[in-house]
Amino acid sequence: MKGVILLLILVAAALLAYNYVHTGRLTLIPSSLSSGEQQLQALEQRFDSARRQFEAAGRAAGVAGVDSTADADAARREVESVETELRALRDRLEDADKAKADELMDKIQEFRKQLR
């Protein structure tokens, strides 16, 4: 009996992890995402990647004295591209998704303040 319960718990945990990795949501059963939600998630992933690239360039420059201005500039341009696409996408989103878009825009603005 304990083995069955343990197996059910492991299956549920694996399903939660799989859905979280693929949808970014912690659910047992994945819901289908609208086109706008998918585009918004893709933009958020691109922003996070660019932010990590910029931070890595800063660490490389600080630790090893390596010239990483090209990496930092590429990350900055990617953030600008994400911001432009987000502004265009926001007009087509539903109200619930507009709040998520606004949160991402706030993150982008905060990142841009750190660049100055």
C-alpha positions in Angstrom: 0.0 0.0 0.0 2.9 2.4 0.9 4.5 1.6 -2.5 1.3 2.6 -4.4 1.0 5.9 -2.5 4.7 6.7 -3.0 4.3 5.9 -6.7 1.3 8.3 -7.0 3.2 11.0 -5.3 6.2 10.6 -7.6 4.0 10.6 -10.7 2.2 13.8 -9.5 5.6 15.5 -8.8 6.9 14.5 -12.2 3.8 15.8 -13.9 4.0 19.1 -12.0 7.7 19.5 -12.9 7.1 18.7 -16.6 4.2 21.2 -16.8 6.2 23.9 -15.0 9.1 23.5 -17.4 7.0 23.6 -20.5 4.3 26.1 -19.6 5.8 28.1 -16.7 2.8 27.2 -14.5 2.6 24.8 -11.6 -0.4 22.7 -12.6 -1.1 19.0 -12.8 -3.0 19.3 -16.1 -1.7 21.9 -18.6 -4.1 24.3 -20.1 -3.8 25.4 -23.6 -2.3 28.8 -24.0 -3.6 31.4 -26.3 -1.4 32.8 -29.0 -1.0 36.0 -27.1 0.1 34.1 -23.9 2.6 32.1 -25.9 4.1 35.2 -27.5 4.2 36.9 -24.1 6.0 33.9 -22.6 8.5 33.9 -25.4 9.2 37.6 -24.9 9.7 37.0 -21.2 12.1 34.2 -21.9 14.1 36.3 -24.4 14.3 39.2 -21.8 15.5 36.8 -19.1 18.1 35.4 -21.4 19.3 38.9 -22.4 19.5 40.0 -18.8 21.5 36.9 -17.9 23.8 37.5 -20.9 24.4 41.1 -19.7 25.1 40.1 -16.2 27.5 37.4 -17.4 29.3 40.0 -19.5 29.6 42.3 -16.5 31.1 39.4 -14.4 33.5 38.5 -17.1 34.7 42.1 -17.4 35.1 42.4 -13.7 36.8 39.2 -12.9 39.1 38.6 -15.8 39.3 42.1 -17.3 38.0 40.7 -20.6 36.5 43.1 -23.1 32.9 42.1 -23.1 31.3 45.2 -24.5 30.1 43.3 -27.6 28.2 40.9 -25.4 26.7 43.6 -23.2 25.7 45.6 -26.3 24.0 42.6 -27.9 22.1 42.0 -24.7 21.0 45.7 -24.6 19.8 45.5 -28.2 17.9 42.3 -27.4 16.1 44.0 -24.5 15.2 46.9 -26.8 13.8 44.5 -29.4 11.8 42.7 -26.7 10.4 46.0 -25.5 9.4 47.0 -29.0 7.7 43.7 -29.7 6.0 43.9 -26.3 4.5 47.3 -27.0 3.1 46.0 -30.3 1.8 42.8 -28.7 0.1 44.5 -25.8 -2.6 46.1 -28.0 -3.7 42.6 -29.1 -3.8 41.0 -25.7 -6.8 40.3 -23.5 -7.2 42.2 -20.2 -5.7 39.4 -18.0 -2.7 39.2 -20.3 -2.2 42.9 -20.4 -1.4 42.8 -16.7 1.3 40.3 -17.3 2.6 42.4 -20.2 2.7 45.4 -17.9 4.7 43.4 -15.3 7.2 42.5 -18.0 7.4 46.1 -19.2 8.1 47.1 -15.5 10.9 44.6 -15.4 12.3 45.9 -18.6 12.2 49.5 -17.4 13.9 48.5 -14.1 16.6 46.8 -16.1 17.1 49.9 -18.3 17.5 52.0 -15.2 20.3 49.7 -14.0 22.1 50.3 -17.3 22.4 54.0 -16.7 
